[in-house]
Amino acid sequence: MRFENRVAFVTGGGGPLGIGRAACLAFAREGAAVVVAGGRSANAVADEVRAEGGKAIAVPLDVTIPEQVQTAVDTAVDTFKRIDILFNNAGILGRQTLFELTPDLFDRVIAVNVKGCLLCAQAVAQVMIAQGIQGRIINNSSIYAEESHVGVLSYCVSKAALNRLTRSLALELRPHGITVNAVAPGGGAPTGMNASQNIPDDDTLPDLPLASTEAPPLERGATVWDYIGAVLFLASDEAAYISGDIMTIDGGAVSRR
């Protein structure tokens, strides 16, 4: 139980197929109390955690609105008295080609994927510092921070900015013993960000797919579970001397760059 007596605050934890949902379950299974912060199925995910015997609350959250961020953080502290781990997982894809992309669409992607992480880090880090907690902040980036693809310009730009934000936060929070790192998923796991995914319209939670055994381990497509081990590691005591790192998780595809 790596995270017994600790509290994990997971933004976008209520995504039905998302990395955030898997992280909420994984943190709880390792003993943490979990704050499922935002995502349309946040209540259902919190119920899922509790059904497994874990501790969880759901809080509404639009990470782009400072007042909502502060309210969510205050609710977490009022309930569990502390926050040890922030997983900045909330994000949007934004599928537009260059000439389809409007200023408003671009601003929205940047606001969620970059500004939202900053706002949450500010609010949670203040709690950690005030309580003397040498906490962990993990940002959910992407291999697209280092790759350019047609149709996702705003997303690529936002994740590149998030990588720089990660390293800047690591430097700012280093004196307080708070580490800040990012994971950069690849491999095409279905997470619900892809509009082609068939997600129920209600709060029914679909099964989170497991890894296929029909292909060699590094040749198969990824699942959300392939990313979670790195998130847990970066949140753990074992990673206490790692900060400002971007951990790529793509089955070795990075080798082609």
Disulfide bonds with the S-S distance in Angstrom:
none
